[in-house]
Amino acid sequence: MGIKDELAKTEFYNREYSLNHIPYDKEMAFYQSIRNGDMEEMHRLFTPLCVEGFGKLSENPLRNLKYHLIITVAFITRYCIEGGLEMEAAYNLSDIYIRKIDTCNSEEELHSAHKELCEAYVRRMQKSKPIMRYSRPIQLSIDYIYDNLHNKILLSDMADYAGISESYLSKLFLKETGQNVSAYIINKRIDAAKNLLVYTEYSTSDISNFLNFSSESHFIATFRKLTGITPKKFRLYNFRQRVTEE
């Protein structure tokens, strides 16, 4: 059966059995509430999975719910990026929840993951409110930095990507973020290093190379300057914290 035939059949079936999708305006209002970091409004508009109004994407009921939830994650992710959430953080959160959805074995688990991911994005947006004031060139610059933390980042390349001159980018970046470009890059590299120290077993030498520090000693000195402790102590402290929580 061709796409046109399948579409005609689906439209007939939906009309015959009064199966309609969720009204577009309500759906968009829901995504907007997450983008605005409005937890109360999000809960008010929240529509649980497995209710009338959702299309049929699979004959398997559980897989059908998984597909819809993955689509929801994709929409929320893009809405939040447009609303100012840093792209890397948004996509990382998306990856985490898609993997979680994939491992769900019951409707109850999917319902729980659905609510959890919506609340997680709202909390992220609440924390990222200052970022929402960034102009497009600065947001593009921030995205460029995230995409190239493992590479050497040149101001000239960033300026080309943002579509403005180097001098204007430097002034605008400092004005909007409160940091100069080099300081911002260093801070984001250290943030990435923290994640690698906590969630991987890479050595400080490996992490130094991954994040384009000039040497392991430079990485350790910079990490200590910005965090107050060495990478080794940071890893040990967070390892103990995770063991305690578990």
N, C-alpha and C positions, 0 to 999 in steps of 0.2 A: 504494500500500500504506500502511495506517495505521500509527501508532506501535505499537499492540498487536500487529499482525500482524508488523511488522518485529522487535519484541522477541522474539516467539515463535520466529521463524525464526532469529534470532541465537542464542538459547539452545539450540535444537535442533542447530544447526551446531556450536556450541562443545562440546556434550556428545558429538556423534557423532565429532568429530575430536579430542577430548580437549584442547581449547583453553581453558585457564583463565587468569584474570588472576593477577598476582603476589599471593601471600598478603597480606592486609591488614596483619597484624601486622608482617611484614617491611618492608613499604612505610612504615608509620608509624615503625618503628625507624630507618629510613634518614633520614627527615625530622627525627626527633628528634636524630640524631647531628649533623646540620648545625646545628640550633638550639642544640645544646650546644657548638658550636665544636670538636667532636672529629674531627680529621682522620683519625686512624687508624681509628676506628670507621666513619666515612663510607666510607673506602676498602674496608673489609671488607664492608660492606653494599651497596656500589655495584653496580648491575646495568646492564651496557651496553645500549644500544639495539639493536633488531633481534634479540631473542632471544625464545624462547617465553615466554608469560606476558603479553604485551602485546596489547590488543584491536586490532581493525582499524577505523581511523577514516577511511581513504581507500583507494581502489583503486590510487592512485599510491603506490608504495613509499616514495619519498623524501618526499612530502607527508605520508604516514602517520607517518613518523619525526618530521617537523617538528611536527606536531600534538601528538604525545606529549611532545616536549621542551618545547614551549610550556606545556603543562599542568603539567609538572614544575616549570618556572620559577615558575608561578603558585602552586603549593602551597608551594614552598620560600620564596617571598617572604612569604607569609602566616604560615608557621611562624616565620620569623625576626622578623617584626614582633611576633608574640605573645611571642617570646623576648626582646624588648628592643631589637632593631635599630630605629634611627630610621626612621620611615615613609618619609620623603623619600629617604633613602639606599637603602632596600630597593627602592622602586619605580623609582628611577633606574637601579639595577643591573639590575632586571628589564627595563626598556625597552631598555637597551644590549644585553642578550643576546637578547631577542626580535628586535631588528633584525638582530643577527648571525646568528641562526638563519634568518631570512628570506632572507639572501643566500647561505646554504650551497648548494652545487651537487652535493655528493656525500655518501655515507654517512660517509666518512672525516672530512669537515669537521664533520659533525654529531656524530660520536663525540668529536672534539676539543673542540667547543664544550660538549658535555654535561659532560665531565670538568672543563673549565676553569671553567664557571659554578658547579659544586658546590664546587670548591675556593675560588673567590672568595667565596662566601657563608660558608663555614666561617671563612675568614680575617677577614671582617667581624665575625662573631659572636665570634671570639676577641678582637678589639679592643674590642667593645662590652660586655664582661662587666660593667663597673661599671653600665651602663645597665640591666642586668637587675634591679637592686635597686630601681628606681624604683617607687613606688606608682602605682596607676591614675590618681589625679588629676594627678600630675606627668607621667606618660606622655601623658595627654590634653593637658596644657598644652604639652608639647614638640611634639606633633603639630599643635596649634593654631598655634604659632609658625611651624613650617615651612610651613603652608598660607597664612600671612599675612605672610611676609617682605616682600612688595611693598606691603603696606598698613600703615596706622597700627594698632599693636597696643595695646589698652587692657587694663589689669589687670582691670577690671570684666568685660570680655567674656571674657577667659581664665577668670576665676573662674566665670562662668556656664557656660561650656563644660565645665569640670572638675567642676562641681556642688558647689563649696565656697565659703566666704567669701573676700574679697580678702585680709584679714589672715592667715587661716590658709594661703592659697595662698602668700603671700609668705614666711612662716616655713618652710613645708614645702619650698618650692622651694630656698631657701637651704640648708636642712639636707641635702637629698638630692643636689643638684647641686654644692654648694660655691660657687654664684654667685647673686647676686640676679637677679631677672627681667630687669631692664633690661640688665645686663651680659651675660647669656646671649643676649638678642636681638641685641645689638650684635655679639657674637662670631659668631653664626650668619649675620648679614648680611655680615660681612667674609668668612666662609668662602664664601658664595654669590658675593661679589664676586670672589674669587680664581678661581673657576671661570669666571666671565664674562670675566675678563681673559685667562685662558689659552686658552679654547675659543671665544671670539667676538671680533668686532672692534668691539664697542660702545665708545664713548668713555667717559671717566670721568664726563662729564656725564650720559650716558644711564644708566650704571650707578647713579649717585647717585640719579637719579629713580626707576629701577626698584625700588631697595631702600629707598625712602622716607627718604633722608637729607634734612636740612633744606636743604642746599646742596652744591654740588660741593666747595667748600673744606672744609666740615665732613666730607665723606666722605674726602677726601684726608688731612686731619689725623688722623681716627680710624684710617684704614688704616695710616698711618705709626706711630701710637702703638702699635698692636697687632702690627704685623709688623716694624717697624724700618726699612722702606723705603717709598717712594712707590708708588702703583699703577703708574705708568709704568715704574719700574725693575723692579717685580715682573713685569710683562708681558714686558719685554725679556729678563730673566734666564730666564724659563720658555720663551720663544720659542727662545732659544739652546740650552737644554737639550733641547728637542724636536727641533731640527734635528740636534744631536749624536747623539741616540738613533736617529734615522732614518737 
